Amino acid sequence: GPSNTTAGPLAMLSFSLSTRAWLRLGGFLVAALAYLLQAHRSLSSRAASYVKAGHWAVVLGGSEGIGEAWAFQLAHLDMNLVLVARRLKPLEDVKEALLKSKPNIQVDLVTQDLAQLNESRIAEMLEGREVRLLIHNAAHVGAT
């Protein structure tokens, strides 16, 4: 008999893309938005004071997707970065790519499960840095 499918072609398309592909698409959209904001100088002078060359930004979830896109945008503005994620290898890959495009910035890596983040670990991440911006782009599950 004929196949009884209720999913249309659009539903099939959404499942054919991997989660990583969706994250990269989201990262691209954030990068495009950041470019447009910069190009039109939409940032207020107060907000722009937080995004200056040499200052530090902490990017939670900076190893892929939207967090990775933020890291590249901030590096483009000559900001130093602390990238935080659970797995070291993806962080190292992002750091290598960042330093190829912007060798004058500093990029520090922190492997951390955000569910286990505590005050002393935060102090360690921030020590000796003039952190002006935090991008929190990581999912985590707190204690239940």
Backbone as ProteinMPNN parsed JSONL, in Angstrom:
{"seq_chain_A": "GPSNTTAGPLAMLSFSLSTRAWLRLGGFLVAALAYLLQAHRSLSSRAASYVKAGHWAVVLGGSEGIGEAWAFQLAHLDMNLVLVARRLKPLEDVKEALLKSKPNIQVDLVTQDLAQLNESRIAEMLEGREVRLLIHNAAHVGAT", "coords_chain_A": {"N_chain_A": [[0.806, -1.176, 0.0], [0.255, 2.399, -0.16], [2.648, 4.631, 1.235], [2.296, 6.048, 4.433], [3.069, 9.016, 5.23], [3.519, 11.779, 7.284], [5.257, 13.799, 7.592], [6.509, 16.632, 6.101], [8.574, 17.932, 3.378], [10.146, 19.979, 4.543], [10.352, 19.271, 7.244], [11.846, 16.965, 6.967], [14.22, 18.036, 6.029], [15.104, 19.508, 8.258], [15.865, 17.498, 9.999], [17.912, 16.346, 8.645], [20.186, 17.833, 8.917], [22.988, 17.987, 11.048], [23.38, 18.43, 14.617], [25.709, 19.865, 15.074], [25.983, 21.17, 12.628], [23.75, 22.871, 12.707], [24.535, 24.46, 14.9], [26.809, 25.681, 13.842], [25.587, 27.151, 11.794], [24.045, 28.874, 13.374], [26.151, 30.205, 14.631], [27.279, 31.49, 12.423], [25.188, 33.267, 11.824], [25.2, 34.895, 14.121], [27.744, 36.012, 13.822], [27.342, 37.457, 11.466], [25.408, 39.287, 12.346], [26.879, 40.634, 14.33], [28.82, 41.804, 12.71], [27.219, 43.558, 11.186], [26.293, 45.245, 13.217], [28.719, 46.384, 14.027], [29.513, 47.587, 11.646], [27.607, 49.547, 11.302], [27.955, 51.001, 13.516], [26.323, 50.725, 15.797], [26.589, 50.302, 18.453], [26.289, 51.695, 21.647], [28.159, 54.411, 23.124], [28.835, 53.781, 25.708], [28.55, 50.97, 25.83], [30.433, 50.319, 23.89], [32.75, 50.957, 25.225], [33.394, 48.731, 26.663], [34.416, 46.981, 24.884], [37.337, 46.838, 23.905], [40.572, 46.942, 22.425], [42.996, 44.813, 23.81], [41.701, 44.463, 26.261], [40.087, 41.901, 28.224], [37.928, 39.171, 27.393], [35.63, 36.751, 28.489], [34.551, 33.725, 27.275], [32.13, 31.555, 27.657], [31.503, 28.328, 26.62], [32.976, 28.503, 24.319], [34.033, 26.851, 22.328], [32.681, 25.986, 20.086], [30.098, 26.569, 17.61], [27.858, 29.229, 18.328], [29.25, 30.436, 20.454], [31.903, 30.114, 19.59], [31.793, 31.72, 17.305], [31.407, 34.22, 18.517], [33.882, 34.411, 19.801], [35.617, 34.721, 17.601], [34.697, 37.166, 16.579], [35.256, 38.914, 18.696], [38.012, 38.623, 18.842], [38.652, 39.753, 16.411], [38.325, 42.372, 17.087], [40.566, 42.769, 18.524], [40.553, 41.885, 21.16], [41.638, 40.144, 24.077], [41.232, 36.697, 24.989], [39.516, 34.403, 27.126], [38.698, 31.227, 26.775], [36.187, 28.943, 27.538], [35.256, 25.63, 28.029], [34.043, 22.218, 28.079], [35.637, 20.256, 26.825], [39.022, 19.81, 25.88], [40.328, 19.508, 23.311], [38.597, 20.616, 21.188], [38.719, 23.294, 22.068], [41.453, 23.851, 21.777], [41.657, 23.69, 19.0], [40.094, 25.893, 18.197], [41.562, 27.963, 19.377], [43.977, 27.781, 17.928], [43.082, 28.486, 15.341], [42.161, 31.091, 15.856], [44.554, 32.424, 16.594], [45.962, 32.22, 14.236], [44.624, 34.022, 12.623], [44.679, 36.35, 14.152], [47.397, 37.049, 15.444], [48.364, 38.744, 17.419], [46.835, 38.744, 19.738], [45.988, 37.409, 23.028], [45.122, 34.152, 24.002], [43.616, 32.226, 26.281], [42.924, 29.013, 27.618], [40.378, 27.203, 29.282], [39.369, 24.283, 30.72], [36.326, 23.203, 31.755], [33.554, 21.895, 33.4], [30.537, 23.34, 33.519], [28.578, 22.779, 35.347], [29.977, 22.13, 37.553], [31.2, 24.413, 38.341], [32.679, 26.749, 40.536], [33.165, 29.316, 43.058], [35.943, 29.682, 43.633], [37.137, 28.632, 41.342], [36.201, 30.374, 39.401], [37.459, 32.736, 40.261], [40.092, 32.005, 39.778], [40.062, 31.817, 36.963], [39.746, 34.496, 36.289], [41.835, 35.875, 37.401], [44.351, 38.34, 37.4], [43.561, 39.502, 35.027], [42.006, 42.023, 33.087], [38.952, 41.773, 32.851], [36.347, 42.535, 30.788], [34.081, 41.719, 29.547], [31.601, 39.222, 29.381], [30.597, 36.383, 27.751], [28.087, 34.236, 27.821], [27.52, 31.321, 26.639], [26.878, 28.637, 26.931], [25.431, 25.536, 27.607], [24.316, 24.147, 30.613], [23.81, 21.882, 33.317], [22.636, 22.273, 36.455], [23.137, 21.292, 39.914], [20.905, 18.841, 41.191]], "CA_chain_A": [[0.0, 0.0, 0.0], [0.991, 3.655, -0.163], [3.293, 5.018, 2.502], [1.568, 7.074, 5.169], [4.023, 9.927, 5.863], [2.92, 13.076, 7.595], [6.306, 14.814, 7.624], [6.743, 17.271, 4.815], [9.983, 18.061, 3.005], [10.843, 20.86, 5.468], [10.675, 18.495, 8.439], [12.931, 16.054, 6.609], [15.413, 18.853, 5.931], [15.58, 19.879, 9.578], [16.506, 16.363, 10.639], [19.076, 15.906, 7.889], [21.336, 18.598, 9.393], [23.43, 17.572, 12.37], [23.375, 19.476, 15.642], [26.898, 20.697, 14.841], [25.687, 22.041, 11.485], [22.843, 23.918, 13.195], [25.32, 25.368, 15.732], [27.647, 26.488, 12.942], [24.691, 28.108, 11.153], [23.763, 29.893, 14.393], [27.378, 30.987, 14.777], [27.376, 32.357, 11.255], [24.197, 34.334, 11.96], [25.708, 35.824, 15.142], [28.858, 36.742, 13.22], [26.768, 38.422, 10.533], [24.786, 40.347, 13.143], [27.953, 41.429, 14.948], [29.402, 42.61, 11.641], [26.298, 44.644, 10.87], [26.317, 46.196, 14.329], [29.977, 47.112, 13.974], [29.547, 48.398, 10.434], [26.727, 50.703, 11.464], [28.31, 51.642, 14.789], [25.107, 50.768, 16.595], [26.882, 50.187, 19.88], [26.366, 52.977, 22.356], [29.532, 54.677, 23.556], [29.069, 53.061, 26.965], [28.772, 49.562, 25.489], [31.687, 50.228, 23.146], [33.88, 51.064, 26.154], [33.714, 47.398, 27.163], [34.998, 46.207, 23.805], [38.523, 47.567, 23.487], [41.773, 46.145, 22.219], [43.792, 44.563, 25.011], [40.87, 43.988, 27.362], [39.793, 40.471, 28.185], [36.555, 38.676, 27.356], [35.482, 35.343, 28.824], [33.505, 33.133, 26.445], [31.72, 30.227, 28.106], [31.009, 27.637, 25.43], [33.719, 29.104, 23.213], [34.7, 25.88, 21.468], [31.916, 25.686, 18.87], [28.827, 27.249, 17.397], [27.716, 30.665, 18.564], [30.371, 30.866, 21.302], [33.075, 30.204, 18.717], [31.607, 32.911, 16.467], [31.692, 35.373, 19.372], [35.336, 34.468, 20.009], [36.239, 35.297, 16.408], [34.33, 38.58, 16.483], [35.996, 39.655, 19.726], [39.414, 38.607, 18.413], [38.732, 40.739, 15.328], [38.425, 43.67, 17.754], [41.822, 42.703, 19.276], [40.369, 41.557, 22.572], [42.2, 38.888, 24.564], [40.117, 35.799, 25.271], [39.534, 33.183, 27.924], [37.677, 30.34, 26.23], [35.841, 27.929, 28.523], [34.397, 24.537, 27.554], [34.345, 20.952, 28.754], [36.636, 19.427, 26.149], [40.217, 20.566, 25.523], [40.686, 19.454, 21.89], [37.918, 21.672, 20.415], [39.252, 24.592, 22.495], [42.759, 24.021, 21.142], [41.422, 23.953, 17.571], [39.627, 27.284, 18.065], [42.699, 28.832, 19.707], [44.895, 27.763, 16.789], [42.478, 29.272, 14.26], [42.145, 32.496, 16.276], [45.903, 32.99, 16.556], [46.365, 32.344, 12.833], [44.044, 35.245, 12.066], [45.022, 37.504, 14.997], [48.513, 36.579, 16.282], [48.71, 39.724, 18.454], [45.995, 38.618, 20.934], [46.24, 36.295, 23.927], [43.984, 33.254, 24.134], [43.804, 31.234, 27.339], [41.904, 27.968, 27.587], [39.983, 26.626, 30.568], [38.413, 23.183, 30.596], [35.47, 23.28, 32.936], [32.138, 21.532, 33.335], [29.896, 24.457, 34.21], [27.793, 22.27, 36.483], [30.911, 22.027, 38.682], [31.863, 25.705, 38.508], [32.532, 27.323, 41.869], [33.736, 30.652, 43.228], [37.401, 29.674, 43.525], [37.486, 28.375, 39.939], [35.941, 31.635, 38.701], [38.539, 33.651, 40.643], [41.286, 31.533, 39.068], [39.916, 32.178, 35.552], [39.79, 35.946, 36.109], [43.006, 36.448, 38.077], [45.338, 39.055, 36.61], [43.017, 39.945, 33.743], [40.982, 43.059, 33.118], [37.839, 41.191, 32.107], [35.325, 43.546, 30.559], [32.928, 41.171, 28.857], [31.324, 37.8, 29.557], [29.631, 35.791, 26.835], [27.666, 32.942, 28.395], [26.864, 30.611, 25.556], [27.054, 27.213, 27.198], [24.343, 24.9, 28.357], [24.791, 23.339, 31.733], [22.77, 21.396, 34.214], [23.064, 22.446, 37.832], [22.865, 20.196, 40.855], [19.472, 18.62, 41.389]], "C_chain_A": [[0.85, 1.24, 0.0], [1.525, 3.961, 1.234], [2.507, 6.148, 3.149], [2.577, 7.965, 5.894], [3.351, 11.265, 6.092], [3.967, 14.178, 7.597], [6.539, 15.36, 6.223], [8.226, 17.396, 4.535], [10.773, 18.949, 3.97], [11.241, 20.122, 6.737], [11.83, 17.548, 8.161], [14.246, 16.813, 6.521], [15.973, 19.159, 7.311], [16.271, 18.721, 10.272], [17.735, 15.892, 9.883], [20.334, 16.689, 8.293], [21.695, 18.157, 10.803], [23.325, 18.747, 13.351], [24.548, 20.42, 15.426], [26.649, 21.66, 13.679], [24.75, 23.174, 11.896], [23.597, 24.931, 14.04], [26.209, 26.257, 14.869], [26.802, 27.537, 12.213], [24.351, 29.234, 12.13], [24.965, 30.795, 14.609], [27.571, 31.951, 13.629], [26.411, 33.538, 11.368], [24.63, 35.357, 13.005], [26.849, 36.659, 14.567], [28.35, 37.814, 12.258], [26.13, 39.591, 11.278], [25.841, 41.246, 13.779], [28.618, 42.328, 13.91], [28.512, 43.804, 11.304], [26.282, 45.695, 11.963], [27.587, 47.033, 14.295], [29.99, 48.067, 12.78], [28.696, 49.663, 10.58], [26.956, 51.439, 12.777], [27.09, 51.82, 15.685], [25.372, 50.676, 18.091], [26.898, 51.574, 20.512], [27.8, 53.189, 22.809], [29.839, 53.946, 24.86], [29.347, 51.588, 26.692], [30.103, 49.393, 24.769], [32.893, 50.315, 24.077], [34.274, 49.712, 26.734], [34.441, 46.558, 26.124], [36.187, 46.983, 23.247], [39.694, 46.607, 23.344], [42.54, 46.017, 23.532], [42.99, 44.145, 26.22], [40.583, 42.508, 27.167], [38.29, 40.229, 28.108], [36.604, 37.196, 27.719], [34.313, 34.815, 28.006], [33.245, 31.716, 26.95], [31.058, 29.533, 26.919], [31.716, 28.125, 24.179], [34.355, 28.137, 22.247], [33.934, 25.548, 20.198], [30.684, 26.576, 18.784], [28.871, 28.743, 17.651], [28.84, 31.198, 19.447], [31.657, 31.028, 20.504], [32.979, 31.452, 17.834], [31.878, 34.182, 17.267], [33.194, 35.523, 19.579], [36.023, 35.11, 18.804], [35.908, 36.774, 16.259], [35.116, 39.421, 17.489], [37.481, 39.701, 19.388], [39.625, 39.636, 17.305], [38.879, 42.159, 15.898], [39.66, 43.75, 18.652], [41.641, 42.531, 20.774], [41.06, 40.236, 22.875], [41.05, 38.02, 25.055], [40.481, 34.707, 26.267], [38.376, 32.354, 27.394], [37.453, 29.195, 27.208], [34.901, 26.907, 27.887], [34.837, 23.252, 28.253], [35.513, 20.202, 28.144], [37.795, 20.271, 25.628], [40.473, 20.608, 24.016], [39.936, 20.499, 21.06], [38.4, 23.077, 20.802], [40.596, 24.87, 21.818], [42.619, 24.336, 19.655], [40.988, 25.396, 17.337], [40.775, 28.245, 18.342], [43.667, 28.918, 18.53], [44.358, 28.623, 15.646], [42.466, 30.763, 14.599], [43.527, 33.127, 16.129], [46.462, 33.059, 15.14], [45.851, 33.654, 12.253], [44.427, 36.493, 12.861], [46.164, 37.119, 15.95], [48.884, 37.522, 17.426], [47.861, 39.605, 19.719], [46.471, 37.45, 21.791], [44.962, 35.465, 24.027], [44.337, 32.212, 25.183], [42.635, 30.268, 27.312], [41.651, 27.433, 28.987], [39.012, 25.492, 30.276], [37.623, 23.134, 31.896], [34.07, 22.806, 32.601], [31.409, 22.587, 34.151], [29.009, 24.017, 35.364], [28.656, 22.179, 37.738], [31.641, 23.348, 38.971], [31.615, 26.249, 39.906], [33.302, 28.642, 41.949], [35.26, 30.665, 43.071], [37.861, 29.442, 42.092], [37.259, 29.641, 39.104], [37.065, 32.628, 38.992], [39.835, 33.288, 39.913], [41.238, 31.933, 37.59], [40.139, 33.667, 35.318], [41.064, 36.597, 36.629], [43.984, 37.095, 37.089], [44.844, 39.57, 35.267], [41.994, 41.055, 33.97], [39.828, 42.58, 32.24], [36.725, 42.223, 32.015], [34.037, 42.984, 29.984], [32.825, 39.68, 29.133], [30.273, 37.397, 28.543], [29.309, 34.415, 27.399], [26.85, 32.225, 27.337], [27.056, 29.103, 25.727], [25.856, 26.705, 27.974], [24.962, 24.118, 29.506], [23.617, 22.958, 32.59], [23.309, 21.506, 35.622], [22.732, 21.239, 38.681], [21.348, 20.077, 41.066], [19.169, 18.322, 42.83]], "O_chain_A": [[2.068, 1.144, 0.148], [0.933, 3.599, 2.251], [2.103, 7.096, 2.476], [2.91, 7.702, 7.05], [2.696, 11.81, 5.204], [3.623, 15.36, 7.603], [6.743, 14.599, 5.277], [9.05, 17.008, 5.363], [11.957, 18.698, 4.196], [12.341, 20.32, 7.253], [12.695, 17.348, 9.014], [15.288, 16.28, 6.904], [17.184, 19.081, 7.518], [17.184, 18.945, 11.066], [18.526, 15.117, 10.419], [21.445, 16.231, 8.026], [20.82, 17.976, 11.65], [23.198, 19.902, 12.947], [24.407, 21.634, 15.576], [27.052, 22.822, 13.732], [24.939, 24.316, 11.477], [23.347, 26.132, 13.929], [26.345, 27.451, 15.137], [27.24, 28.674, 12.033], [24.367, 30.408, 11.761], [24.819, 32.009, 14.753], [27.979, 33.095, 13.831], [26.769, 34.671, 11.047], [24.448, 36.558, 12.804], [26.917, 37.867, 14.795], [28.86, 38.935, 12.236], [26.293, 40.747, 10.887], [25.713, 42.47, 13.768], [28.941, 43.481, 14.197], [28.996, 44.925, 11.154], [26.261, 46.894, 11.682], [27.545, 48.245, 14.506], [30.425, 49.213, 12.895], [29.037, 50.716, 10.042], [26.238, 52.383, 13.106], [26.851, 52.888, 16.247], [24.484, 50.94, 18.902], [27.467, 52.512, 19.952], [28.576, 52.235, 22.869], [30.978, 53.537, 25.09], [30.278, 51.017, 27.261], [30.822, 48.425, 25.014], [33.957, 49.794, 23.746], [35.383, 49.565, 27.248], [35.023, 45.527, 26.46], [36.066, 47.693, 22.248], [39.789, 45.601, 24.047], [42.707, 46.99, 24.268], [43.54, 43.527, 27.132], [40.807, 41.944, 26.096], [37.491, 40.974, 28.676], [37.513, 36.477, 27.304], [33.219, 35.379, 28.034], [34.031, 30.8, 26.705], [30.159, 30.09, 26.29], [31.124, 28.159, 23.1], [35.153, 28.556, 21.409], [34.478, 24.89, 19.312], [30.291, 27.235, 19.746], [29.805, 29.431, 17.24], [29.334, 32.301, 19.214], [32.412, 31.975, 20.721], [33.97, 32.157, 17.641], [32.503, 35.115, 16.762], [33.72, 36.635, 19.537], [36.91, 35.948, 18.967], [36.766, 37.556, 15.849], [35.583, 40.513, 17.163], [38.137, 40.716, 19.624], [40.655, 40.309, 17.264], [39.479, 43.031, 15.27], [39.793, 44.68, 19.446], [42.473, 42.976, 21.565], [41.072, 39.323, 22.049], [40.016, 38.533, 25.485], [41.586, 34.165, 26.257], [37.213, 32.73, 27.543], [38.404, 28.555, 27.656], [33.888, 27.264, 27.287], [35.866, 23.213, 28.927], [36.295, 19.578, 28.861], [37.584, 21.316, 25.013], [40.809, 21.67, 23.493], [40.572, 21.217, 20.289], [38.478, 23.957, 19.944], [40.846, 25.979, 21.346], [43.369, 25.147, 19.113], [41.45, 26.047, 16.399], [40.945, 29.232, 17.626], [44.125, 30.005, 18.178], [45.104, 29.401, 15.051], [42.728, 31.601, 13.736], [43.658, 34.233, 15.603], [47.346, 33.871, 14.867], [46.549, 34.318, 11.486], [44.492, 37.585, 12.296], [45.924, 36.886, 17.135], [49.643, 37.137, 18.315], [48.136, 40.304, 20.695], [47.253, 36.612, 21.343], [43.862, 36.008, 24.124], [45.251, 31.411, 24.991], [41.502, 30.65, 27.022], [42.577, 27.236, 29.773], [37.965, 25.702, 29.664], [38.187, 23.036, 32.986], [33.469, 23.264, 31.629], [31.643, 22.712, 35.353], [28.724, 24.807, 36.263], [28.136, 22.153, 38.853], [32.588, 23.38, 39.757], [30.49, 26.218, 40.405], [34.002, 29.023, 41.011], [35.806, 31.571, 42.44], [38.875, 30.0, 41.672], [38.043, 29.94, 38.203], [37.568, 33.286, 38.081], [40.581, 34.169, 39.485], [42.253, 32.341, 37.025], [40.658, 34.062, 34.274], [41.335, 37.758, 36.32], [44.385, 36.493, 36.093], [45.645, 40.03, 34.453], [41.219, 41.02, 34.926], [39.732, 42.923, 31.061], [36.227, 42.717, 33.027], [33.019, 43.675, 29.934], [33.825, 38.963, 29.123], [29.196, 37.987, 28.479], [30.17, 33.537, 27.444], [25.659, 32.482, 27.159], [27.361, 28.393, 24.769], [25.346, 27.367, 28.877], [26.019, 23.505, 29.357], [22.576, 23.615, 32.593], [24.327, 20.897, 35.949], [22.116, 20.282, 38.211], [20.624, 21.072, 41.111], [18.009, 18.109, 43.185]]}, "name": "protein", "num_of_chains": 1, "seq": "GPSNTTAGPLAMLSFSLSTRAWLRLGGFLVAALAYLLQAHRSLSSRAASYVKAGHWAVVLGGSEGIGEAWAFQLAHLDMNLVLVARRLKPLEDVKEALLKSKPNIQVDLVTQDLAQLNESRIAEMLEGREVRLLIHNAAHVGAT"}
